[in-house]
Amino acid sequence: MRLPGSKMSALPGTPMPNIDIRRSHQLSIAEARTRVDQVAARMQEKFGLTGDWQGDTLGFSRPGLTGSIAVEPGAIQVQARLGMMLTPLTGLIEQEIRRKLDELFA
């Protein structure tokens, strides 16, 4: 099931699906980063993801999944690339990302 406003496509030369979600917000960059840090802590606890900030973008990874959360004035951009083992869970992963964004940035 595809949710409106998202894209899923294969990167050139690789069969890995992509998740690309953009969400508007009315927060300062500092407050948005604080909320992204909350998400990152939960992702590390629940899924073993590790992440590092580079500027206002949090890059994250674990075997079979890499991505980033970019904090911009007025918007959050989440991008993720899933490996073949996680491909069947793409819809569930995207749904969980959207739920968390709704919770923290609505």
BELFENLIN-V486398 format. One line per field, one symbol per residue. ss: DSSP state (a for helix, b for strand, c for the rest). Layout:
ss->???
//
This chain:
ss->ccccccbccccccccccbbbbbbbccccaaaaaaaaaaaaaaaaaaaccbbbbbccbbbbbbccbbbbbbbbccbbbbbbbbccccaaaaaaaaaaaaaaaaaaac
//
